[in-house]
Amino acid sequence: MVLQFVNKTPEAKLMQLLGSKQIQSDGWMAIHFHLSELLEEYKSDYQIKIAVNLINDLLKTYEGLIYLFADYSIMVVCLRMEPIIKEKLTFQLRYLYMDDPLAYTDSGHENPKFCTVYDLKKDWQEFFSLCSHRMVMSTRRPHPPGTEPAPARLAAPERLAERAESLQTLTHTPSIEPVITTIVEAPVAIVQETQASRISAMEASLRVADIKATIRKQPVCAVLGDMKVRRVFDELYIHIAALRKLLKLEADFFTNRWLFKYITHILDERMIDLVRGNPSHYLENPISLNLNVETLLSARFAEFDASISSANKVAIVIEIPVADVFTDMKAFFLARDEVQKLGYRLCLDGLTTESFTSINREKLGLDLLKIQWNADLHADLKGDASKMLVDAVKVTGTNRLILCRCDNKSAIEYGQALGISLYQGRYLDGLLNPTSKVEN
């Protein structure tokens, strides 16, 4: 991505674009992501960097512009964006902010206030009014005493140069220059130097620490009609609280969803290196591993695969996060074909009871799906939501679905009512090993 830095605010540049009647023609679309309405805890430079990079990656072959405003709102103006790409873009940004009520309502439905889509031929007047209003309001932004910018100096050239250097070290640049341009407001920093140094130190610690004591196993079980439990495989994972304690790290390094996503590739490498180094210990029974698509396509995974026997490969399930699948479908399909050809099974992780109903396991070529238990649905087994789930379970396959986070018997009973066969959670942990003092 080649970023264009300008002395005008994004609002001014957007109004300049509107002066061209060209974008009133067929095919031009604008999407306004109202990220200024996010809770303060989600308004960080790091999160915005990820959002902008995600848009850049999805739209790198399109003609258009991306505007990042000082209030964290993002405006995308694009020519001939295909409907499937538009849906993918809004889905992925919602997923990035899924814990914020702006993305999803308390009932789990998509919040219509998250973004507004404009067909610039039909909705021109409405869009022009919005941009005009933003232009006026941008000139009225309050500034702390003594920091008001001079009228002719919205951003000094030396500040733009500093920002360009900072962003170029943090933003992916493809080998072929795209026609999408990102316009940002110069005074907004993406990642402060102090935070970057702390992240760098954390990465170094993760790569050298002895993390064996942080490894946990949680069983995935088949539950028979009379509540008899049979272990099918164990999910092998790094216990984040234990890791944080081991490395003496600050809590928000791992509670921050975006920062955690940033470092998962290191955790992936540490995990597969551990298994590779001691297969007789970790592969004694069937297991599942949580790995990113990027990891599956890496040389590190190829080395791991070369060290694993064919008999063990068929006993390994690889769990892929749902965000990875829809962030880059081409990469996912490539990774899927390769790892399944090698003998591994694939499970899509991170589905909710609502998102599950829109996923077709067979079309995605997956072996298993994992959904999270939703206690709110238990009270209404005959409701429309439960009926939709029953139908989706039948399509997926009763033995192809894992209901996770089952912390009580009610979760199992509800899952059985839906027709689900496989379960995971603390309730099952207690049934299989009631004397254990280790909590997953």
N, C-alpha and C positions, 0 to 999 in steps of 0.2 A: 504494500500500500504506500503510495506516495502522497504525503499530506501537503495541502496547500495552506500556507499561513498568510493571513491578511491583516491589514491595519484597521479594517472595518469590523464591526460586530457581526455575528451571524445574522441578526435581524436585518441589518443594513444590506448585507450580501443577498439575503433572501428577497428583499424588496427589489433589489437590482435585477435579480433573476425574473421576478414577476413583471418587470418592465418589458421583457421579451414575450411577445404574443405567441411565440413558438410553443410554449408549454401548455397553451390552451387547446392544443390540437389533440386528436385521438391518441390514446395510448399513455398519456402522462398521468401519473398517480402520485399522491402525497400521503404519507402515513405519519401522523403526529403521535409520538409516544409520550404520554403525560407523566414522565418520571419525576417531575417536580412535586407530584402528589405523593410520592413514596414517603414512608416513615423515615425519620432522620437516620436511623441505624442502617438503612440501605442506601443512603445518599453518600457514598464514598467515591473518591476518585478511582479506586481500584475496581469497584463494581462497574462504574461507567466505562472504564477502559475495556473490560470484558464485553460489555454490551456493544460498544462501537466496533470492536474487532469482530464480533459475531456478525454484525450487519455487513462489515466489509467483506468477510469471507463469503457470505451468502450471495452478495450482489456484485462480486468482482467482475462479472462478465456483462453487467448492465450499464447503460448510460444514465447518469444522474448525479445527485449530490446528497451528502449527509451533513446536516447541521446539528452541532452540539451547542446548546445554549447554556448560559451561566447558571440557570436554575435547574440544570440536569435534564431538561426536556430534550428530546431528539426528534428532528424532522428529517424524513427521507423523501426526496423527490426523485422519481424514477420513471423511465420510459419502458413501456411494454413489459412490466413485471407480470410473470405468469401467476395465475391464481394459486397454484400449488406452492409457489415460492413465497407468495404473500402469507399464506396460511402457515407455512413452515417458519417464516420470520417471526410472526406474532406469537406462535406457539413457543418458540425457543426463548424469546425475551420474557414471556410470561413465566416460563419454567425457571429462568434465572432469578426471578423475583417472586417465586411461588409462595414464599412465607409472608409476603406483604399483602394486606387486604386489597391493595390496588390491583393485583393480578387476579386473585380469586376471592370470592365472597366467603363468608363464614360457612355457608352450605356447600362450598367446594365448586361452585359454578364460576365460569369466566366473568370477570367484572368488566362490563362494557366501557367503564371509565378509563381503562388501561390505555386505549389508543383510539384514534379517530382516523378513518380512511376517506380520502377525497378523490373523486374522479375529477380531474382538473378541467375537463370540458363541461361537465354538468354542474359541478359544485364550485365553479370558479369564484363567484361572488362571495360565497361563504368563506372560502379559503383566503381570498384577498383581504376580507375584513379581519380575519384572524391575524394575518401577518401584519396588517397595518396597526392593529391593536398592540401586538408584541413590539413593533418598532417604536411606538409612542412610549410604552411602558419601560422599554430598555433605557430610554433617556432619563427616566425618573428613579432609577435604582438608587437606594440610599448607600452612602459611603461613610465609613467611620470618619470622625473629625480629622481633618488634615490629610485625608487620602483622596480627596476628589480629583479626578483626572483633569488635566488641562483640556479645554474644548477641542483643540486640534491634535491632541495626543492620546487617543484611546489605547494605544499600545506602542511603546517605544520600540524601535528596531532592535535594540540590544536585548530586550525582553523576548521578542519574537525569536531571535536567534537562540537564546537559551532554551526556550520552550521547544523549538524544532529539534535541538540536539537531544533534549530529554526524551521527547516522544519517539524519535528515530531509534533509540535504544530499546524501546518498550513495545513497539508496534510491528507486527509481521509485515514484511515487504515481499510480495510475490516476485517471481523472476520476470513476469510480463506485466508491464504497467497497465492497470485497469483504467476504464473510463470513469469509474466512480471516484469522486473526490470528497474528502472529508474536510469540512470547514469547522474549526473550533475557535473558541474565544480565547485570545492569548493569555489573559490573566488566570485562567483555570489550569492548575497543575494536575497531572494524572496520578503520579505516585511521588510522594515526597522522598527526598534522598535518605532521610533517617529511617523511614519505613522500609525502603529498598534494602538498606544495609542489614536491618534486622531479619528480613526474609532471607537474605543471602546467608547469614549466620545460621539460621534455622536449617536451611538446606544442607549446609556442611555438616551439621550435627546429625541430621537424619541419615546421611550417607555412611557415617562411621560408627554410629551407636550400635551396641549389641541389643537387638530388639527381641531376642528369643522370649524373654519374660513377658512381652506384651502380646504374644500370639494367643488367640483364643479359638476354641472350636464350639460351634453351636449346631446341634443336630437338626436336620430336616427329616421329618417322620411321616410315615403313613399311619393313619389312625383308623382302626377298624370300627365297625358299628357298635361294638360293646366297649369302646374306649380303650381297646388294647393298642399299645403304641409300638411301632417297629421302626428302628432307625434305618434310613435309606442312605444318607451321606451326611458329612459334617461340613458346614461352612467354615473355612479357615480364614481368619481375618486378624488385623491389627487392632487391638483395643485402644482407642484414641485417648481415653482418660489415663490409661496406664502409660502410654507413650509420652503424653504431656508431662506426667510426673517424672518419668525417667529422664527426659531431656530438660526438665525444669523450665518449661516454656510458659509464656503467658497464655491464659485461657483463650483469648479471642483469636489466637493464631488458628485454632481448629474449630471454633464455633462460627467463624466467618465462612459462609458457604463458598464464596468465590475464592478466597485464599486457600481453603482446603482443596478445592478443585485444582488449583494451580500446582499443589505439591503432591497430588495423588500419583503422578507418574513416578516419583521417587519411591513412594510406598509400594507401588507395583513392583518395581525393580528389586527392592529389599525382600519382598515376599517370595517372588519366584526364585531369587538367589538362595533363600533359606531352604525352600523345598528341593531345589536342585542339589544343594549341598548335603542334604540328609534325607533322601527319598524313603529309606526304610522306616524312618520315624514318622514323616508327614504323610506318606502314602500307604500306611498300613491298612487303612480303610478308605472307601470312596470319599472324595472331598469336593468342595466347590471353592473357587478363587474369584475374588472381585478384581477385574482388570479393565482398564480403559482400552478402547479400540486402538489408540495410538500405540499402546504397549504391545498389543497383539501383532502389529505390523512392524515391530522393532527387531533389530538384530539380537537384542537381549532375550526376547522371547524365542527366537530361532535357536539360540544356544540352549535355552531351557528345554525346548522341545527335543533337541537332539540327545539330551541326557535322560529322557523319560522313555520307558519301554512301552510298546504298543498296548500291552495288557493294562498298564497303569493309565494310559491316555483315555481309554474308554471309561475309566472310573473317575474322571475329572470333569466337573461341570464348571464352565467359565461364566460368571455373572457379569453382564455388561450394563452399566447405568443407562437408563432410558434417554437421558440428555445426549449421551454420546452417539446414540443411534441416529437421532434426528438432527444433530448438528452437522454431520457429514455422512449422508446416506451412502455415497459412493465408497467411502472408506470402510463403512460398516459392512457393506455387501462383500467387499474384497476380503476383509478380515474373516467374515462369517464363512465364506467358501473355503478359505485356506485352513482355518482351525478345524472345521468339521471334516474336511478331507483328511486331516491328520488323525482324526478319531475322537476329538473332544466334543462334548455337548455344550450347547449355548443356552443361557437363561437370561431373559430381559428383566432387570431389576429396577425397582423404584416406581412401579405403577400404583396408582390409587384405585379404589373401587370405581371411580368415575372414568378415569383415563383408560382403564382396562377394557371397558366395553367398546372402545373405538380402535382397539388393536386386533389385528388378525394375525395370529401366531403363524399359521401356515404360509401366508403370503410373505411374511418377514423371514421365513425359513428358520424359525427358532425351535428348540426342543422343549423349552419350559418358559413359563411366565411366573413372575413373583409379584403378588399384590399385598398391600398393607391392610391389615384388619381395621375396619371402621366400626367402632362400637355404636355409633349413632344409628346405624341401619338395623341393629338387632331388634329394636322395639317393633319393627314393622316388616315382618317376614313376607306379608302378602302385598306390600306396597309395590308401586310401579318400579322403583329403583331396584328392589330385590328381584322382581320378575325379569328385568333386563339383565341382571347379573346371572340368573339361572340360565337364560338363553346363551349368554356369552360363555359361561362355563362349558355348556354342551358343545359349542362350536370349537372352543379351545381344546377340550378333552379333559375329563375329570382327573386323570393322572398326569396331566401336563401343567398343572397349576399349583403353586405353593402359596398358601395364606400365611404371611409372616406377622410378627409382632403380636402373637397370640399369648397374652399374659394371663388369661383366665379360661375357665371351662366354657364360658359363654361363647368365646370366639370359635372354639372347636365345634360346638353345637350348631352355631350359625353356618359355619363353613360346610358342615355335613348336610345341612338343610339345602344349601346351594348345590351340593354334589361334589364338592372339592375333596380330594383324597390326601393331599400332602400339606403339612403344617410345620411351622417353626415359631419358636418364642419361649419365653421364660416358663410358661405353664408346662410345656413339654420338657424343658430342662429339669424341672422339679420332679416330674414323673419318672424320668430315666435315671436321675442321680439326685435323690432327695437329700443326701448328706453333703453335697458339694457346697463349699463356701464361696466359690467363684461365680460372680454374676455377669451374664452377658449383657 
